[in-house]
Amino acid sequence: MINYVNKLGTIPVGDSNPVRFMGILNTSRESFYKKSISISKQRISDAVYRMEAEGADFIDVGGMSTAPYLATMISEKTEIGRIMKAIKIIQQISNLPISVDTCRAGVAKEALELGVDIINDVTGLKHDPRMPKTIEKYCPSLVLCAYSKKIMTGNQLHNVKQLLNESLEIAKSVNIPKTKIVLDPAIGFFRKKGMGAFFTKINSDWFKRDLLILKNLKSIKSARPILVSVSNKSFIGKILKKENPSDRLFGSLAAEVISVLNGANIIRTHNVGKSKEANAIAQELS
């Protein structure tokens, strides 16, 4: 019997491996979490050095905020410029696998030409019709996020499974091995309304939806590694009555620990060192 090893970039991921941590590097001035923004060469370098020292397994670079409640659309040219600058700086100072957070094929192509390992598409390859062919050409590892252009009604747990399966079928159609795919249930990206372009509309309460998904991660996994990104997100602010994302650190750590206990294999976070420490304690006590 052949044992297939799931990898994100060069890093083995999944239940037989330790929990992995993806550090967030925002190069977008529009980001909802202002403390995470790194624009200058010095700020980007400092952020990468810090995350690597804290034990990050990957660096996830974003050039355009996709927060549903913000109007953050920028030109593809601007997004490419931000991403390329960050990638080149990272490659000069670190050997960590680089993930690029984009749903635009033009941005993905430029990043992949530079040797990026991972594409993290918050629309699960569904926004840009050019993206599947771009992915087929370069065959990177993928983070596929639950997403729909249609309004999703009914059982949201069923919906997230269906949407992830649709993205898996797209990846299969362009010959991406299943061992190179990680699933993301899209915490914070399902809303009744919003100003952003990359969220899924629902006819139910977004807060209840996010909690439902986080409580049922094991049922979503489909035998594939699962990534959860809850750091400083809105549901934490709602629970704690903390409007400012900068005040949500402890809530973020608690949500990340519970996510791991519920089945998450990778945590995408603004707080790599603190997230790893919280997880280490939880693993010893669980």
Kinemage of the C-alpha trace (Angstrom):
@kinemage 1
@onewidth
@group {chain A} dominant
@subgroup {mainchain}
@vectorlist {calphas} color= white
{ca met a 1} P 0.000 0.000 0.000
{ca ile a 2} L 1.368 3.416 -1.018
{ca asn a 3} L 1.354 6.138 1.644
{ca tyr a 4} L 0.822 9.508 0.028
{ca val a 5} L 2.387 12.499 1.786
{ca asn a 6} L 0.469 15.756 1.651
{ca lys a 7} L 2.722 18.777 1.220
{ca leu a 8} L 2.204 22.502 1.087
{ca gly a 9} L 5.229 23.691 -0.808
{ca thr a 10} L 8.061 21.585 0.593
{ca ile a 11} L 6.466 21.106 4.026
{ca pro a 12} L 4.600 17.888 4.905
{ca val a 13} L 1.146 18.709 6.308
{ca gly a 14} L -1.763 16.730 7.670
{ca asp a 15} L -2.755 14.639 10.645
{ca ser a 16} L 0.487 12.632 10.788
{ca asn a 17} L 2.528 15.839 10.998
{ca pro a 18} L 2.825 18.616 13.570
{ca val a 19} L 0.504 21.591 13.366
{ca arg a 20} L 2.012 24.062 10.905
{ca phe a 21} L 1.951 27.859 11.128
{ca met a 22} L 1.600 30.267 8.223
{ca gly a 23} L 2.719 33.800 9.004
{ca ile a 24} L 0.732 36.628 7.387
{ca leu a 25} L 2.629 39.372 5.578
{ca asn a 26} L 0.281 42.143 4.440
{ca thr a 27} L 1.642 44.616 1.893
{ca ser a 28} L -1.761 46.233 1.381
{ca arg a 29} L -2.369 49.617 2.983
{ca glu a 30} L -6.077 48.730 3.007
{ca ser a 31} L -5.726 45.739 5.354
{ca phe a 32} L -8.244 45.540 8.213
{ca tyr a 33} L -5.437 44.837 10.716
{ca lys a 34} L -3.172 47.864 10.534
{ca lys a 35} L -0.425 46.419 12.742
{ca ser a 36} L 0.239 43.710 10.149
{ca ile a 37} L 0.957 46.077 7.254
{ca ser a 38} L 4.545 46.015 5.945
{ca ile a 39} L 5.315 48.208 2.956
{ca ser a 40} L 8.943 49.352 3.137
{ca lys a 41} L 11.867 46.992 2.549
{ca gln a 42} L 12.889 47.355 6.185
{ca arg a 43} L 9.409 46.586 7.543
{ca ile a 44} L 9.039 43.568 5.267
{ca ser a 45} L 12.482 42.270 6.234
{ca asp a 46} L 11.817 42.783 9.946
{ca ala a 47} L 8.476 40.963 9.706
{ca val a 48} L 10.020 38.000 7.878
{ca tyr a 49} L 12.954 37.745 10.308
{ca arg a 50} L 10.530 37.844 13.239
{ca met a 51} L 8.166 35.213 11.849
{ca glu a 52} L 11.011 32.884 10.926
{ca ala a 53} L 12.569 33.267 14.384
{ca glu a 54} L 9.190 32.500 15.946
{ca gly a 55} L 8.946 29.254 13.991
{ca ala a 56} L 6.780 30.006 10.950
{ca asp a 57} L 6.590 27.187 8.411
{ca phe a 58} L 5.391 29.446 5.551
{ca ile a 59} L 5.064 33.138 4.751
{ca asp a 60} L 1.749 34.145 3.143
{ca val a 61} L 2.055 37.390 1.160
{ca gly a 62} L -1.009 39.467 0.377
{ca gly a 63} L -1.053 42.532 -1.851
{ca met a 64} L -4.775 43.327 -1.729
{ca ser a 65} L -7.090 43.081 1.256
{ca thr a 66} L -10.099 40.820 0.729
{ca ala a 67} L -12.026 41.753 3.896
{ca pro a 68} L -15.719 41.579 2.856
{ca tyr a 69} L -16.743 44.695 4.779
{ca leu a 70} L -14.095 46.950 3.196
{ca ala a 71} L -13.900 48.537 -0.259
{ca thr a 72} L -10.359 47.463 -1.066
{ca met a 73} L -10.248 46.772 -4.807
{ca ile a 74} L -7.000 47.875 -6.448
{ca ser a 75} L -5.648 47.393 -9.949
{ca glu a 76} L -3.987 44.129 -10.875
{ca lys a 77} L -0.860 46.116 -11.745
{ca thr a 78} L -0.701 47.554 -8.228
{ca glu a 79} L -1.243 44.147 -6.644
{ca ile a 80} L 1.515 42.639 -8.803
{ca gly a 81} L 3.909 45.424 -7.839
{ca arg a 82} L 3.334 44.919 -4.134
{ca ile a 83} L 3.607 41.132 -4.324
{ca met a 84} L 6.746 41.114 -6.488
{ca lys a 85} L 8.539 43.520 -4.174
{ca ala a 86} L 7.776 41.398 -1.127
{ca ile a 87} L 8.692 38.097 -2.780
{ca lys a 88} L 12.086 39.378 -3.886
{ca ile a 89} L 12.855 40.672 -0.393
{ca ile a 90} L 11.792 37.404 1.243
{ca gln a 91} L 13.859 35.325 -1.166
{ca gln a 92} L 16.949 37.360 -0.321
{ca ile a 93} L 16.718 36.692 3.417
{ca ser a 94} L 14.790 33.446 3.948
{ca asn a 95} L 14.291 29.961 2.561
{ca leu a 96} L 10.768 29.591 3.943
{ca pro a 97} L 8.147 28.484 1.405
{ca ile a 98} L 6.226 31.485 0.108
{ca ser a 99} L 2.470 31.496 -0.346
{ca val a 100} L 0.788 34.240 -2.362
{ca asp a 101} L -2.720 35.254 -1.359
{ca thr a 102} L -4.409 36.174 -4.628
{ca cys a 103} L -7.382 35.216 -6.776
{ca arg a 104} L -6.038 36.893 -9.932
{ca ala a 105} L -4.269 34.795 -12.550
{ca gly a 106} L -1.980 37.625 -13.624
{ca val a 107} L -0.684 38.054 -10.082
{ca ala a 108} L -0.321 34.302 -9.617
{ca lys a 109} L 1.618 33.976 -12.880
{ca glu a 110} L 4.145 36.652 -11.946
{ca ala a 111} L 4.634 35.111 -8.511
{ca leu a 112} L 5.017 31.593 -9.862
{ca glu a 113} L 7.578 32.818 -12.387
{ca leu a 114} L 9.672 33.883 -9.385
{ca gly a 115} L 9.477 30.387 -7.915
{ca val a 116} L 6.706 30.815 -5.356
{ca asp a 117} L 5.597 27.493 -3.856
{ca ile a 118} L 1.931 28.068 -2.999
{ca ile a 119} L -1.114 29.942 -4.304
{ca asn a 120} L -3.723 30.778 -1.673
{ca asp a 121} L -6.917 31.640 -3.573
{ca val a 122} L -9.770 32.885 -1.369
{ca thr a 123} L -12.185 32.112 -4.203
{ca gly a 124} L -11.058 28.511 -4.672
{ca leu a 125} L -10.009 29.091 -8.339
{ca lys a 126} L -13.498 30.441 -9.173
{ca his a 127} L -13.068 34.221 -9.545
{ca asp a 128} L -10.667 34.534 -12.452
{ca pro a 129} L -11.448 32.224 -15.402
{ca arg a 130} L -7.752 32.338 -16.334
{ca met a 131} L -6.605 30.970 -12.983
{ca pro a 132} L -7.061 27.215 -13.633
{ca lys a 133} L -4.879 27.291 -16.755
{ca thr a 134} L -2.232 29.302 -14.928
{ca ile a 135} L -2.261 26.759 -12.124
{ca glu a 136} L -2.026 23.905 -14.627
{ca lys a 137} L 1.100 25.392 -16.215
{ca tyr a 138} L 3.058 25.829 -12.964
{ca cys a 139} L 1.487 23.133 -10.742
{ca pro a 140} L 1.968 24.854 -7.362
{ca ser a 141} L 0.566 23.729 -4.063
{ca leu a 142} L -2.863 25.218 -3.424
{ca val a 143} L -4.926 26.531 -0.561
{ca leu a 144} L -8.523 26.337 -1.782
{ca cys a 145} L -11.055 28.449 0.051
{ca ala a 146} L -14.820 27.872 0.075
{ca tyr a 147} L -16.462 30.419 -2.224
{ca ser a 148} L -19.479 30.950 -4.447
{ca lys a 149} L -20.618 33.708 -6.792
{ca lys a 150} L -24.209 32.748 -5.932
{ca ile a 151} L -26.129 33.387 -2.722
{ca met a 152} L -25.831 30.316 -0.511
{ca thr a 153} L -28.992 29.333 1.327
{ca gly a 154} L -29.869 26.448 3.622
{ca asn a 155} L -27.413 24.432 5.699
{ca gln a 156} L -24.103 26.288 5.693
{ca leu a 157} L -22.114 23.251 6.809
{ca his a 158} L -23.381 21.338 3.783
{ca asn a 159} L -22.673 24.377 1.608
{ca val a 160} L -19.028 24.689 2.615
{ca lys a 161} L -18.438 21.006 1.799
{ca gln a 162} L -20.111 21.444 -1.575
{ca leu a 163} L -18.112 24.557 -2.453
{ca leu a 164} L -14.810 22.983 -1.472
{ca asn a 165} L -15.639 19.925 -3.579
{ca glu a 166} L -16.284 22.213 -6.550
{ca ser a 167} L -12.828 23.735 -6.139
{ca leu a 168} L -11.293 20.293 -5.800
{ca glu a 169} L -12.885 19.323 -9.108
{ca ile a 170} L -11.402 22.408 -10.782
{ca ala a 171} L -7.966 21.512 -9.425
{ca lys a 172} L -8.395 17.927 -10.600
{ca ser a 173} L -9.366 19.133 -14.085
{ca val a 174} L -5.992 20.894 -14.407
{ca asn a 175} L -4.031 17.927 -13.047
{ca ile a 176} L -3.056 19.209 -9.611
{ca pro a 177} L -2.226 16.179 -7.421
{ca lys a 178} L -4.514 15.806 -4.410
{ca thr a 179} L -1.405 15.693 -2.223
{ca lys a 180} L -0.705 19.358 -3.059
{ca ile a 181} L -4.076 20.711 -1.901
{ca val a 182} L -5.148 22.165 1.442
{ca leu a 183} L -8.710 23.262 2.218
{ca asp a 184} L -9.818 26.496 3.910
{ca pro a 185} L -13.442 26.796 5.158
{ca ala a 186} L -13.435 30.586 4.696
{ca ile a 187} L -13.975 31.989 8.163
{ca gly a 188} L -15.095 35.600 7.835
{ca phe a 189} L -15.889 35.395 4.113
{ca phe a 190} L -19.605 34.547 4.230
{ca arg a 191} L -21.800 37.638 4.697
{ca lys a 192} L -25.265 38.962 3.922
{ca lys a 193} L -23.705 42.087 2.446
{ca gly a 194} L -20.353 43.747 2.024
{ca met a 195} L -18.277 46.212 0.053
{ca gly a 196} L -15.607 43.761 -1.051
{ca ala a 197} L -15.628 41.671 -4.234
{ca phe a 198} L -14.457 38.318 -2.905
{ca phe a 199} L -16.944 37.074 -0.354
{ca thr a 200} L -19.874 34.662 -0.515
{ca lys a 201} L -23.360 36.037 0.088
{ca ile a 202} L -25.605 34.125 2.471
{ca asn a 203} L -29.151 34.664 3.713
{ca ser a 204} L -28.342 33.730 7.309
{ca asp a 205} L -26.292 35.062 10.231
{ca trp a 206} L -22.574 35.210 9.369
{ca phe a 207} L -21.589 34.933 13.032
{ca lys a 208} L -23.533 31.712 13.574
{ca arg a 209} L -22.160 30.376 10.301
{ca asp a 210} L -18.526 30.912 11.344
{ca leu a 211} L -19.076 29.278 14.740
{ca leu a 212} L -20.855 26.322 13.119
{ca ile a 213} L -17.936 25.729 10.762
{ca leu a 214} L -15.269 25.967 13.458
{ca lys a 215} L -17.147 23.487 15.638
{ca asn a 216} L -17.365 20.998 12.755
{ca leu a 217} L -13.966 21.139 11.082
{ca lys a 218} L -13.456 17.372 11.167
{ca ser a 219} L -16.538 16.815 9.024
{ca ile a 220} L -15.213 19.250 6.380
{ca lys a 221} L -11.743 17.765 5.923
{ca ser a 222} L -12.484 15.187 3.190
{ca ala a 223} L -9.215 13.414 4.100
{ca arg a 224} L -7.265 16.541 3.145
{ca pro a 225} L -5.327 18.905 5.399
{ca ile a 226} L -7.305 21.898 6.537
{ca leu a 227} L -6.101 25.459 7.082
{ca val a 228} L -7.894 27.850 9.391
{ca ser a 229} L -7.412 31.614 9.418
{ca val a 230} L -9.169 33.216 12.398
{ca ser a 231} L -6.546 35.685 13.579
{ca asn a 232} L -8.214 38.934 14.747
{ca lys a 233} L -11.380 38.253 12.761
{ca ser a 234} L -14.834 39.730 13.243
{ca phe a 235} L -16.437 36.832 15.112
{ca ile a 236} L -13.813 37.248 17.839
{ca gly a 237} L -14.585 40.947 18.063
{ca lys a 238} L -18.296 40.166 18.318
{ca ile a 239} L -17.836 37.644 21.127
{ca leu a 240} L -15.473 39.860 23.119
{ca lys a 241} L -17.058 43.188 22.132
{ca lys a 242} L -13.689 44.333 20.779
{ca glu a 243} L -14.189 46.573 17.762
{ca asn a 244} L -10.473 47.207 17.209
{ca pro a 245} L -8.728 44.140 15.697
{ca ser a 246} L -5.607 45.028 17.710
{ca asp a 247} L -7.517 44.138 20.892
{ca arg a 248} L -8.325 40.580 19.781
{ca leu a 249} L -5.036 38.773 20.481
{ca phe a 250} L -6.208 36.548 23.335
{ca gly a 251} L -9.439 35.741 21.553
{ca ser a 252} L -7.445 34.823 18.451
{ca leu a 253} L -5.186 32.463 20.387
{ca ala a 254} L -8.160 30.735 21.999
{ca ala a 255} L -9.910 30.337 18.633
{ca glu a 256} L -6.751 28.945 17.034
{ca val a 257} L -6.236 26.384 19.802
{ca ile a 258} L -9.846 25.217 19.577
{ca ser a 259} L -9.552 25.025 15.786
{ca val a 260} L -6.565 22.697 16.113
{ca leu a 261} L -8.348 20.541 18.674
{ca asn a 262} L -11.290 20.395 16.250
{ca gly a 263} L -9.127 19.210 13.363
{ca ala a 264} L -7.167 22.106 11.807
{ca asn a 265} L -3.706 21.174 10.517
{ca ile a 266} L -2.424 24.636 9.592
{ca ile a 267} L -3.002 27.946 11.342
{ca arg a 268} L -2.649 31.127 9.309
{ca thr a 269} L -1.906 33.879 11.795
{ca his a 270} L -0.605 37.369 12.491
{ca asn a 271} L 0.970 36.101 15.729
{ca val a 272} L 3.213 33.131 14.892
{ca gly a 273} L 5.174 32.906 18.140
{ca lys a 274} L 2.212 33.335 20.484
{ca ser a 275} L 0.071 30.992 18.399
{ca lys a 276} L 2.740 28.282 18.546
{ca glu a 277} L 3.104 28.635 22.320
{ca ala a 278} L -0.646 28.409 22.894
{ca asn a 279} L -0.854 25.342 20.663
{ca ala a 280} L 2.088 23.655 22.393
{ca ile a 281} L 0.305 23.872 25.758
{ca ala a 282} L -2.970 22.657 24.282
{ca gln a 283} L -1.260 19.663 22.665
{ca glu a 284} L 0.319 18.622 25.960
{ca leu a 285} L -2.948 18.900 27.857
{ca ser a 286} L -5.349 17.436 25.293
